[in-house]
């Protein structure tokens, strides 16, 4: 077990700066990321973690690859694309003028891509994804791992030019989130970064939207391997969040971050402070009321 009180003492100093040379994950055993409680506590802590100044790191000796200007989106059936989803997708078209290659996938083209880029295990795993959202989850991991790029969900609409900052370096960019169980609501981005934010009854995790990364990033490799193993396991109806969705991605990044901390390396990822200023998730889209919404997948 992780000594969470010791963990907080190591990380959560009054000014949110780490004041110790002791690696904060010394008490994290391998596999801790499979515990919901320990994973949530860890994500909370790395959200606020600031490395000691002038920390030596082997990462500086191996420059990170650039994130390609490739925009990846997914809708399972192009012949049944709702107008309100089309509006969201269209909001990103102007990135073509910024030199982006725009890649749009559906169930058919995703299966073909995975068959070309990967082996029989990944091909079979994709076929076992029982909902379009799971297939979108799986495809984004496969594509960004193989080629790098910038994935966004089909229900996100572009707002401004803040996306440009995501390409300033080659670190993986992901969005931290916090769900408050008693109220059934998400904690706002502004609140999430408060050092004194209460943690009881809250789940801290990472979204798998957006994802911006160079090719070959180890978090994508971990996430894809974990999802593939689960999809090819014995559960006939694997749960989406923990198998291919944010739970899977959070576990992969947590394990990776632990390894970096244990080695004294700097993080090769960045947690986005305010994705909502870059893109707006539109919650009142027509498809959310039927089985195309993964939250309704087992309701019929």
N, C-alpha and C positions, 0 to 999 in steps of 0.2 A: 504493500500500500504506500501511496505517496503521503508524506506528512504535509498536508495542505497549509497548516499554520506556519511551518518553516518556509514553505514556498512563498507565502504572502510576505513574510518577513524579508525574504531575499529580494522580492520584486517591488512591493508596494510601499516605497518610501514616501514621506510627506510631499516631496516635490516630484514624484513619479519617476525619479532617476534611480537607477541601480547603483548602490554605493559599495558593493562588495565585489571581490575578485573571484569568489566561489561560484562555479557554474550553477545556475539556478535549477538545473534538472538533474543534479546528482542523485536525488531521491526518486526519480521517475524510472521504474523498471520497464524493460522492453515489453511492449504489448499494452501499456497503460491506456493507449488511445482507444481501446475497445471497451473501456468503461465509460458509460455516459457521464457519470459524475466527474470523474477525473479529467476526462477530455474537455468538458465544459470549463472546469476550473483552470485548466492549462491555457485554453484559448483566451479566457479573461485575462490571465496574467501576461501572455505575450502581446495582447493588444496594447498594454501599457508599458511593455518592456522597452527600455532604452539601454543599448550596450554601453559599457564603460568607455570613456574617451580614449582615443588612440589605441583601441584594442587591435592587436595584431591578428591577422586572419589569412588563411591560405587562399581564401576567395580572391583576395587582391592580386594573387599571383596568376590567376586564371580568369581573365576577363569574361564577363557574361556575354552570350550571344545577343544580337539585336532581336527585338520583337518585330516580325514582319508586319507590314501594313496589309493584312488580309483580314477581312471581316467575315465571320462565319455566322450564319443563321440557320434555323431549322423550322420547317412546318411539314408535318407528316404526309399530307395529301394536297398537292398543289392544285388539284381540281376542285377542292373544297376549302378555299382560302377565304375566310370571312372578311368583309370590307373593313371592319374596324382593326383587324390584325394587319391587313394590307396597309392601312394608314400608318401603323407603327413601323412596319418594315420600310415604307417609303421615306420616313423621316431620316433614315440613315443613308439614303442614296447620295447625298451630297458629299459623302466621304470619298466617292469615286474621284471627285475633283481634287482631293487631297492626296491622290496617288494610291488609294486603296484598291485592292482586288476584292470584289464582292462575291462571296461564295454562298449559295443557297442550297440546302440539302433537304431531301424528303426521305421517306422510308426506303424507297427503291434505290436512290442514288447513294444513300448512306451505306446500305448493304453492299453495293458494288464497290464503294471506296474502301470499306473495311476488308473486303475480300482481296482487293489489290494490294493494300498496304500491310496487312497482318496475316496471321495464320488461321488454322482451322478452329482454334479455341476461341479467338475473338469473334470470328464469323458465327460460330455456334452460340456464343454468349449474346450477341446482338439479336439473334433470332429468338432468344428466350426473354427478351425485354417485352413485357406484356402490356405496355402502354406507350403511346407516342412520346410522353415525357421521359420515360426511361430510355427510349431509343435516342432521343435528343441528348440526354445526359451522356450516353455511351459514345455517341458520335463525336461530341465536343472533346471528350478526353482523347479519343483516337486521333482526331485531326490535329489538335494543338500539340499533342506529343510528337506527332510525325513531322509537322511542318511549321508549328508555331502560328501565332496570330491572335486575333481578338474576337472572342465569342460573346454574343449578347442574345438574350431571349427574344422571341418574336413579339412579346407583349410589352417590350421596352421601347419608348419613343425618345429619340435624341433631342436634347434641349440646347446645349451650348457647345463651346469649344474646349471644355475641361478635359476631354479625352486626350488632348495633345500631351498633357503631363504624364499620361500613362506610358508614353513611348520615350521618355527622357533617358531611361536606362533599361537594362535587360532583365530586371527583376520580375518575377511573377507578380501579377496584380490581382488581388481578390478582395471581396467585401465582407467585413465582419458584421455579424448580426446578433441580436439578443431578443429572446422571446420571453415575455413575462407570463408565467403559467396562471397565476390567480386572475389576471384581467383578460387573458387570451389575446394580448396585443403585443406588437413589436415595440421595443424601445427605440426612440429616435436616434439618429446618428449623432446628434449633438450630445445627448445624454450618455451614449455608449462610451464616450471618451473621458467621462468624469472619473477621477480617481476614487471619489467617495461614493460611487454608485453602489447601492445595495445589491448583493448577489443572491440572496435567499429567494427560492422559487423562480429562478431565472435560468435559462439555457443559453449559453454563449457558444456560438458556432460560426462557420464560414459558409457563405453562399457559393454555389458553383456557377453563378452568374453575377457579374461578368467574369470572364477569364481572359487575361492578356499574358502571354508568355512566349519566350523563345522556344524553338524546337528542342526536344529532348530534356525538358525540365524534370528533375527527379520527383517532384510532387505529382505531376501528371502520370509518370510511370507507376508510382505507388498506387495512385487512385485507380488507374486502369487495371492493374494486376489484382487489386482487392476486389473491384467490381466483377471482374471476370471470374475469379474464384468463387464468389458468392452466387453468381448467376449459374455456374456450372455445378453448384452444390446440390444438396438433397432437398432444399426447401422448394416445393412446387410453386409457391406464390411468394417470392421474395418481396419484402417491403421496399418501396421505392426510395424513400429518403436515405435509409441506411445502406442500401445496395448500390445504387448508382447516383443518388442525389447529394445534397449538401452534407448529410451525415458521413457518407463515404469520402467526400472530398476533405471534410474536416479531419477525419481520422488520418488520412494520408499526410496532410500538412502538419498535423501535430507530431506524428512520428518523425517526419523529416526535420522539423524544428528542434525536437529533442536531440537528434543526432548532431545538428549544427552546434547547439549549445554545449553538448558534451565535448565536442571537439574544439570549442573556443572559436568557432567560425561566426562570421557575420551572417545575418539572414540574407538569403537570395530571393526573398519575396517581400512584398509591401502590402500592408493592409490599408485599403482605401478609406479615407476619412469621411467622404461624403459623395458616394456614387449618385445619390439623389439629385445633386446639382448638375450631373452630367446627363443622366437619363431618367425618365419618369416611367415607372411601372403603372400601366393602366389596368385597374382592377375591375372595371365594369364592362369588360368585353363580352360579347355574346356567347362565346364558346364556354365560358366559365360555368354556365348553368347546366351543362350536359356532360356526358361521359368523356368528352375530349379534355376536360379538366381532370387532372390526375387525382385531385381530392375527392372526386365523385366516382372513381374507377371501380369501387366495390359496393356502390350504393344500389345498383340495379339487380 
